[in-house]
Amino acid sequence: MERTVTAEGASLGTLLRDIRLDRGMTQEQLGEASGLSVRSIRDLERGVCCPRVSTLRLLTQTWNLPESQGAELHRLARTWRDRSRRQRRAVPD
Protein backbone atom coordinates (compact mmCIF):
# COMPACT_ATOMS: atom_id res chain seq x y z
CA MET A 1 0.00 0.00 0.00
CA GLU A 2 1.41 3.35 -1.03
CA ARG A 3 1.57 6.03 1.61
CA THR A 4 0.92 9.58 0.54
CA VAL A 5 1.40 12.84 2.36
CA THR A 6 -1.58 15.19 2.42
CA ALA A 7 -1.50 18.89 3.18
CA GLU A 8 -3.12 18.13 6.54
CA GLY A 9 -0.59 15.38 7.22
CA ALA A 10 2.31 17.66 6.41
CA SER A 11 0.93 20.42 8.65
CA LEU A 12 0.24 18.07 11.55
CA GLY A 13 3.59 16.33 11.10
CA THR A 14 5.45 19.62 11.03
CA LEU A 15 3.68 20.78 14.18
CA LEU A 16 4.47 17.51 15.99
CA ARG A 17 8.14 17.75 14.96
CA ASP A 18 8.34 21.41 16.00
CA ILE A 19 6.87 20.64 19.43
CA ARG A 20 9.28 17.74 19.91
CA LEU A 21 12.25 19.89 18.96
CA ASP A 22 11.03 22.78 21.15
CA ARG A 23 11.04 20.31 24.03
CA GLY A 24 14.62 19.35 23.16
CA MET A 25 13.71 15.72 22.52
CA THR A 26 14.97 13.24 19.96
CA GLN A 27 12.52 10.80 18.41
CA GLU A 28 14.07 8.12 20.59
CA GLN A 29 13.55 10.16 23.76
CA LEU A 30 9.95 10.87 22.82
CA GLY A 31 9.44 7.18 22.17
CA GLU A 32 10.76 6.28 25.60
CA ALA A 33 8.70 8.97 27.33
CA SER A 34 5.46 8.20 25.49
CA GLY A 35 5.69 4.48 24.79
CA LEU A 36 5.40 5.04 21.03
CA SER A 37 7.81 3.41 18.63
CA VAL A 38 10.38 5.57 16.86
CA ARG A 39 8.91 4.38 13.56
CA SER A 40 5.44 5.62 14.59
CA ILE A 41 6.87 8.99 15.59
CA ARG A 42 8.81 9.23 12.34
CA ASP A 43 5.70 8.39 10.27
CA LEU A 44 3.59 10.93 12.16
CA GLU A 45 6.18 13.65 11.65
CA ARG A 46 6.49 12.83 7.95
CA GLY A 47 2.70 13.02 7.60
CA VAL A 48 2.28 9.53 6.16
CA CYS A 49 -0.25 8.39 8.75
CA CYS A 50 -2.93 10.05 10.79
CA PRO A 51 -2.63 9.63 14.55
CA ARG A 52 -5.44 8.14 16.56
CA VAL A 53 -7.15 10.31 19.15
CA SER A 54 -5.50 8.21 21.87
CA THR A 55 -2.06 8.84 20.35
CA LEU A 56 -2.64 12.59 20.30
CA ARG A 57 -3.86 12.45 23.88
CA LEU A 58 -0.72 10.54 24.86
CA LEU A 59 1.56 13.08 23.15
CA THR A 60 -0.35 15.98 24.70
CA GLN A 61 0.13 14.44 28.15
CA THR A 62 3.78 13.52 27.53
CA TRP A 63 4.59 17.07 26.51
CA ASN A 64 2.22 18.62 29.06
CA LEU A 65 0.81 20.83 26.30
CA PRO A 66 -1.58 23.67 27.01
CA GLU A 67 -5.18 22.91 26.08
CA SER A 68 -5.07 25.24 23.06
CA GLN A 69 -2.10 23.44 21.52
CA GLY A 70 -3.66 20.03 22.12
CA ALA A 71 -6.86 21.28 20.51
CA GLU A 72 -4.90 22.39 17.43
CA LEU A 73 -3.36 18.92 17.09
CA HIS A 74 -6.82 17.35 17.29
CA ARG A 75 -8.24 19.84 14.79
CA LEU A 76 -5.56 19.08 12.22
CA ALA A 77 -6.01 15.33 12.65
CA ARG A 78 -9.81 15.62 12.38
CA THR A 79 -9.48 17.66 9.17
CA TRP A 80 -7.15 15.01 7.77
CA ARG A 81 -9.50 12.12 8.69
CA ASP A 82 -12.54 13.93 7.29
CA ARG A 83 -10.83 14.66 3.99
CA SER A 84 -9.61 11.08 3.75
CA ARG A 85 -13.17 9.76 4.30
CA ARG A 86 -14.57 12.07 1.61
CA GLN A 87 -11.92 10.94 -0.86
CA ARG A 88 -12.65 7.26 -0.19
CA ARG A 89 -16.38 7.82 -0.74
CA ALA A 90 -15.68 9.66 -4.00
CA VAL A 91 -13.69 6.75 -5.47
CA PRO A 92 -16.00 4.38 -7.37
CA ASP A 93 -15.66 0.64 -6.66
MILUMMAR-791701 format. One record per residue: x, y, z of N, C-alpha, C in turn. Coordinates in pm, whole numbers, padded with zeros to 5 digits, always signed. Example, Ala and Ser with C-alpha at 12.3 -4.5 7.8 and 13.67 -1.06 7.14 Angstrom:
<recs>
+01319-00569+00780+01230-00450+00780+01320-00330+00780+01285-00225+00708+01367-00106+00714+01290+00003+00787
</recs>
This chain:
<recs>
+00084-00118+00000+00000+00000+00000+00089+00124+00000+00062+00213-00092+00141+00335-00103+00094+00438-00002+00188+00499+00063+00157+00603+00161+00178+00738+00096+00080+00824+00110+00092+00958+00054+00084+01061+00166+00141+01175+00139+00140+01284+00236+00037+01385+00189-00059+01417+00274-00158+01519+00242-00115+01651+00302-00181+01758+00261-00150+01889+00318-00173+01886+00469-00283+01821+00511-00312+01813+00654-00205+01731+00726-00163+01622+00662-00059+01538+00722+00072+01611+00737+00107+01689+00635+00231+01766+00641+00223+01871+00751+00109+01939+00762+00093+02042+00865+00098+01982+01005+00026+01872+01025+00024+01807+01155+00163+01752+01187+00226+01689+01089+00359+01633+01110+00462+01739+01145+00454+01851+01076+00545+01962+01103+00524+02015+01244+00398+02028+01284+00368+02078+01418+00420+01980+01525+00398+01850+01503+00447+01751+01599+00600+01757+01609+00667+01767+01496+00814+01775+01496+00861+01902+01567+00795+02014+01538+00834+02141+01600+00818+02135+01753+00708+02075+01799+00687+02064+01943+00796+01976+02005+00825+01864+01939+00928+01774+01991+01062+01846+02001+01097+01917+01896+01225+01989+01896+01226+02102+01999+01113+02172+02013+01103+02278+02115+01125+02223+02255+01086+02097+02274+01104+02031+02403+01244+01971+02418+01325+01985+02312+01462+01935+02316+01472+01783+02316+01376+01718+02251+01371+01572+02252+01408+01515+02115+01477+01403+02118+01497+01324+01996+01374+01235+01978+01362+01175+01862+01252+01080+01841+01264+00963+01938+01385+00922+01965+01407+00812+02059+01363+00849+02200+01396+00970+02242+01355+01016+02376+01204+01028+02386+01141+01078+02281+00995+01087+02282+00933+00947+02286+00993+00855+02214+00944+00718+02217+00950+00659+02356+01061+00679+02423+01076+00628+02560+00977+00693+02656+00959+00824+02641+00870+00897+02733+00722+00866+02709+00687+00838+02583+00546+00820+02549+00504+00674+02533+00601+00587+02506+00569+00448+02479+00542+00421+02332+00557+00523+02247+00540+00504+02103+00671+00455+02042+00660+00385+01931+00781+00341+01863+00841+00459+01785+00970+00453+01764+01038+00557+01686+00980+00559+01545+00948+00444+01490+00891+00438+01356+00757+00511+01351+00673+00492+01453+00544+00562+01459+00565+00713+01464+00658+00756+01547+00687+00899+01559+00737+00953+01426+00826+00881+01363+00881+00923+01234+00768+00935+01130+00680+00835+01123+00570+00839+01027+00474+00954+01055+00446+00980+01181+00359+01093+01216+00422+01225+01173+00550+01240+01199+00618+01365+01165+00631+01384+01014+00640+01275+00941+00649+01283+00795+00512+01302+00731+00405+01283+00811+00270+01302+00760+00219+01188+00676+00272+01067+00696+00228+00953+00616+00118+00872+00683+00087+00905+00808-00025+00839+00875-00090+00938+00970-00218+00916+00991-00293+01005+01079-00300+00943+01218-00262+01019+01320-00263+00963+01455-00405+00940+01507-00418+00837+01588-00544+00814+01656-00561+00920+01764-00685+00936+01807-00715+01031+01915-00634+00994+02039-00624+00865+02068-00550+00821+02187-00402+00854+02176-00347+00849+02056-00206+00884+02035-00185+01034+02059-00275+01115+02008-00264+01259+02030-00278+01292+02177-00369+01224+02244-00386+01245+02388-00257+01209+02463-00196+01099+02424-00072+01054+02486+00040+01157+02465+00053+01208+02344+00156+01308+02315+00128+01437+02392+00003+01478+02397-00035+01598+02470+00003+01585+02618-00022+01468+02674+00013+01444+02815+00164+01435+02834+00232+01367+02743+00378+01352+02753+00446+01488+02752+00399+01575+02664+00459+01707+02651+00399+01808+02747+00292+01770+02816+00222+01862+02906+00182+01990+02831+00119+01971+02715+00081+02083+02630-00037+02160+02688-00040+02290+02663-00158+02367+02701-00278+02319+02618-00396+02339+02672-00518+02291+02608-00530+02342+02464-00493+02466+02440-00507+02524+02306-00419+02451+02204-00299+02414+02244-00210+02344+02152-00259+02202+02127-00307+02135+02230-00366+02003+02212-00487+02008+02120-00569+02111+02136-00686+02128+02051-00646+02147+01905-00539+02218+01880-00490+02239+01743-00445+02107+01682-00376+02024+01759-00336+01892+01709-00459+01810+01670-00559+01809+01756-00682+01735+01729-00756+01790+01608-00756+01922+01593-00824+01984+01479-00759+01944+01348-00627+01948+01344-00556+01908+01222-00580+01761+01188-00578+01676+01289-00601+01533+01265-00745+01509+01218-00841+01578+01277-00981+01562+01238-01001+01606+01093-00939+01718+01055-00948+01766+00917-00892+01662+00821-00780+01603+00859-00715+01501+00777-00806+01379+00762-00862+01330+00874-00950+01212+00869-01074+01241+00786-01133+01358+00804-01254+01393+00729-01228+01397+00580-01117+01458+00542-01083+01466+00399-01057+01327+00343-00990+01244+00420-00961+01108+00375-01090+01029+00354-01187+01044+00444-01317+00976+00430-01390+01023+00304-01390+01153+00280-01457+01207+00161-01393+01154+00035-01261+01144+00034-01192+01094-00086-01224+00947-00110-01232+00868-00002-01265+00726-00019-01406+00708-00072-01500+00791-00026-01638+00782-00074-01650+00825-00219-01562+00915-00263-01568+00966-00400-01509+00868-00501-01432+00771-00456-01369+00675-00547-01469+00563-00576-01507+00546-00704-01600+00438-00737-01535+00301-00720-01617+00202-00685-01566+00064-00666-01536-00003-00796
</recs>
